[in-house]
Amino acid sequence: MHDDGALHLRGVLEVATAEGPRQETRVMFCGCGRTANRPYCDHSGVCGERG
């Protein structure tokens, strides 16, 4: 977990999204729940406030 609350991952990943599973190699997941793009962080919460 990053100090802004987001979870940063790298590797061969399959991410469950509202549109279905996605294959990813790098992701940043939201840790505060304020994102409009779940499960991904869009910097609209705590991490966006850090400048």
PEZI-V438784 format. One record per backbone hydrogen bond with DSSP energy under -1.0 kcal/mol. NH is the residue of the N-H (numbers start at 1). CO is the residue of the C=O. E is the energy in kcal/mol with one decimal. If there is no record, write none. Layout:
nh,co,e
NH,CO,E
NH,CO,E
This chain:
nh,co,e
2,6,-3.1
5,2,-2.1
7,29,-2.2
9,27,-2.4
11,25,-2.5
13,24,-2.6
15,22,-2.9
20,17,-1.5
22,15,-2.3
24,13,-2.4
27,9,-2.4
29,7,-3.1
30,39,-2.4
40,37,-1.8
41,28,-3.0
49,45,-1.1
